[in-house]
Every structure is written in structure tokens, then in C-alpha cells.
């Protein structure tokens, strides 16, 4: 099998200085946190049949807010896509 040399990695917390040096091109999909959380809750309930609203509203929300404030991933991105 041939490899094109292209690897796509997805994850909210990837835009950190210690990892950024390994990323050639960074794409940030921008959506307000309340919209993203509502989508995550809906997916967990309807697709995975595993409601986790308390985690979305509690620790996951706080972790995301801390990450956004500290690392400013939208500013680090080479391309920002609005997905509101």
C-alpha cells in the first residue's frame, strides 16, 4: 500500500505548543461552546444511547473553557471554518 504522507488528526486539545511543531497545517472548526455542547449531548443521547449531560455541563465544559483561554486554538489555526 502506498502512503501519500498525509495524516489527519482530530481532537479539541491538539493545539498546544508542545504538539504544534508536529502539525504542518492546522484547521479549527469554530462553533460556540453552547452549540457544540448541545450537539454533543444530542449525539450521546440519540446515537450512543448514553446521556452524559452532567459531564457536558460540568467538567467537560470547564476543561474546554480553560483550554480555549490558555491556548487560543482559533488564533493558532491556519484555517478557521465556521460551523455555527
N, C-alpha and C positions, 0 to 999 in steps of 0.2 A: 504494500500500500504506500502511495506517495503522500508526503506531508507538505502542505503549502506554506508552513511556517506561521500560520495564523491560529491564534488561540484566544478564545473569548472567555473571559472570567466575569461572573456576575456576583455582586454582593454589596450590600449597603456600606459596609465598613472598609472597603478596599482602598479608598483614597487617603492613605496615611503616608507620611514622609518615608517611613522605612520600606514601604511597598511601592511607592510611586516610581522609584528608579527602575523598577522592573516592567513598568507599563509604558508601552510606546504611544498609545493613543487612548485617552480616557473619555468615555461618554457618560454623561449624567442625565438620567431621566428624571426631570423635575416635576414634582406633584406636591401640593400642600400636604402636610403630615396628616391632617384630619381626613383628607380624601384617601390617602394611602392606607391609613388605619381602617377606615370603613371598608375599603376593598379587601383588605386582609381578613377582617372579621367575617365578611360575607363569604369569602373563599373557604375559610376554615369551617364555617357552619355548613355551607351548601355542597362543597366539593369533597372536603375531607371528613365531614360529619364529626368534627372535633372543635366545638366552640371554645375559644380561648379569649373572650372579650376582656377578662380581668388582666391578662398579660398584655394585650394590645393597649389597654388604657393605663396600665401601671408601668412595670419595669421596661417593657419594650419601647414605650413612648419616651420615657426618661432617657434610656440609652441612646435613642435616635437623636433627641434634642441635644444631649451632651456632645455627641459625635458631630452633628451639624455645626454647633457653636465652636467647637475646638478646631475641627479640620476644614470647615468650609468647602465641602466637596464640589459644590456648584462652581466655585471660583477656580478650582484646580482642573476642571474639565476642559478638554479640547473642544468638545461639542456638547451643548445642552439641548435636550429635547423636552418640550413642554408636553406633559401628559395629564393635564388637569381634568 
